[in-house]
Amino acid sequence: MERVLITGARAPISYAVVQQQVALGRRVFLTDSTSKVSIKNSKFIEQFIVTTSPRFSTEEYIREINNTVRKYRIDVIIPLNEESFYLSQYKHRLLAPVWVEEITKMLSVHNKYNFTRLIDAMGFKVPDTAYVSNQAELTDFIAAFPGDDYIVKQPYGRFGQSVRRLTRMELENSNFIEFPFMIQTLIKGTEWCSYSVALGGRTLSTSLVALGGRTLSTSLYLSNAHESYNCSTHFHSRKNDELKAIIESIIRQLNWSYQIAFDVIKCDTTGDYYFIECNPRATNGALFMEPAVWDLNVCEPKYEARQLIFISFYNWLLRPKKHNFDKLKYGKDIFWHPSEKVIFFEQLISGAQWWLSAKQQKVTVNKITTYDIEWNEDIVNL
């Protein structure tokens, strides 16, 4: 029986991916560099192992992963979070195959500015973009691409933490900005997320999700967090053959293997698709994968709705709008399984632990949940 090591178990999608592996008859082992993991006591896993931080103790982390591979006779490693970059960097030293691309390819798309330049060079649409280091460069960009609002962000970041929508007046006021940063023209439209599993540029499965705002994961789905430019909590897989074909064309040109996800906006005015960023790792679109994809078989994703009910409810309390409440009425919780109901409530325990850690460190919950695994390599190819 094949043995799979899943890293980054804190990711909400881990529960779905574990069940997908078990459906294939595999034995599943989990690791993470925190014990604040909702599914660490799941009956579907053989063992949960806490490791050191890949960000702050990379060499030791790689040794611990190899020790786990030896001890539990692991056949394959499947990463689900930003530890993917460290596993990619040291891929040549790992004792089991790992589902990540080579580090140079990972970084070519992970850096938002580099990704924008790459996709533009490939002939696909991106917002007008610049990486500005001073007021003069910012003034030149605004003059070249006049508008009322712009998007500014850092080349690295997750959950939209660095993304801000600023007016022209705010950009001209130095109190609102700190150089350097990326600036892009604002594209108004429907925001899609994709998540694909591929092998040598051949797409095995692509799921698309349409969320009412900024998106995370060819499952295709839409984001419900547009007002805050933050992470989404409700995911509804949708079909979009046009966008799926575009994404799969990019994957072929990249000759990509394993997991990759894109954020895309369909412009309300022109109907064109603009590529915003790329995650060369697992995202929420993995919720909609069929188990067969992990056996490298071509298959369609599931078309359904999933959500993080407790967080969705909390967000509704913060923004009590009818459309946010309506979303609560459909979509199975990510952590719900009829034969293991306790995991549904375990998410409250781990969530409270993350919240306390964030308060102690005086940062946001989103930031604290990735702090020890982030890859923030800061080289920008200008």
VENMO-V286362 format. One record per helix or strand. SS is the DSSP state (h for helix, s for strand). FROM is the first residue (numbers start at 1). LEN is the number of residues. If there is no record, write none. Layout:
ss:SS from:FROM len:LEN
ss:SS from:FROM len:LEN
//
This chain:
ss:s from:3 len:5
ss:h from:14 len:10
ss:s from:27 len:6
ss:s from:47 len:4
ss:h from:58 len:15
ss:s from:76 len:4
ss:h from:83 len:7
ss:h from:91 len:3
ss:s from:97 len:2
ss:h from:103 len:8
ss:h from:112 len:10
ss:s from:129 len:4
ss:h from:135 len:10
ss:s from:149 len:5
ss:s from:164 len:4
ss:h from:168 len:5
ss:h from:174 len:3
ss:s from:181 len:5
ss:s from:189 len:11
ss:s from:202 len:12
ss:s from:219 len:5
ss:s from:234 len:5
ss:h from:241 len:14
ss:s from:258 len:10
ss:s from:273 len:7
ss:h from:284 len:5
ss:h from:291 len:5
ss:s from:305 len:3
ss:h from:309 len:10
ss:h from:322 len:6
ss:s from:332 len:2
ss:h from:342 len:20
ss:h from:365 len:4
//
